[in-house]
């Protein structure tokens, strides 16, 4: 998730999980990586104790994707490469990337082939959506292509690009993909707001695991719940932090961002977007939320939090949806993109984004 899954947030999630699971970087643009863009090189930073190190790559040019994968392998930048074919935002799809790309089957195949070849012995996985819209579904064809080209696992978000983050994820599509590609693991994604949702998805679809996105916003302890659920320890051991415990995590998150950015003020500014997610459901007035969201230092943030009623228990309903929930009726695509799935236009000069992070 752009602007979210940087090294500080991954550290928090990893700590709550007890070191279980796989935590993936923000979206890294292959062109920016091979050109060693300064921001991109910061985004591929991993803590010394972070294992496995997982890089999420975005690209539309097979040659550039292959070069990026080779760079990661040759320079030991990561232990795993995840290819992003799921992003639905217009600045990505209008260039034929993200969730638009699997419609062009030969292009998808070429990118996967170059990525697997460039990665050498590193595992390459991919994430994708059902398709562009209900009339242009791609997940089953893309799954078979992925198997053919040596991809080691697939994550499917049960929405189309047109749905964006609205409506309800179609978990039945995950089940159909699992049936279509029995050779490799299939991971399910979409509407996992609690550990119970994750267990139910695995039970209903037969998928091999889950991918969590928006459900962990302001809630890194969700991964402790997931570990408890999949180990069969049940909801009695789920994290139910008080506002005091949440506040302590908020301050630590802000401080970690400051250390990572090497600027305390920039760290707390970057943290501001997390305030509403962390405080969701708690009795925190609009004025208090506004003041928290404009704090200029971790100490100021901590002081403002101390003014709240910190003994509040975890609120009922706080495990529900969070983050973006809007849908879109139209996907922005290159001219003529849907005319022929087998006809792949030449890669234009600006098709590769030149910055990372979404």
Secondary structure, 3 states (H helix, E strand, C coil): CCCCCCHHHHHHHHHHHCCCCCCEEEEEEHHHHHCCCHHHHHHCCCCCCCCCCEEEEECCCHHHHHHHHHHHHHCCCCCEEEEEECCCCHHHHCCCCHHHHHHCHHHHHHHHHHHHHHHCCCEEEEEEECECCCCCECHHHHHHHHHHCCCCEEEEECCCCCCCCCCCCCHHHHHHHHHHCCCCEEEEECCCCCHHHHHHHHHHHCCCEEECCHHHCCCCCHHHHHHHHHCCCCHHHCCCCCHHHHHHHHHHHHHHHHHHHCCHHHHHHHHHHHHHHHCCCCCCCHHHHHHHCCCCCHHHHHHHHHCCCCCCCCCCCCCCCCCCCCCCCCCCCCCCCCCCCCCCCCCCCCCCCCCCCC
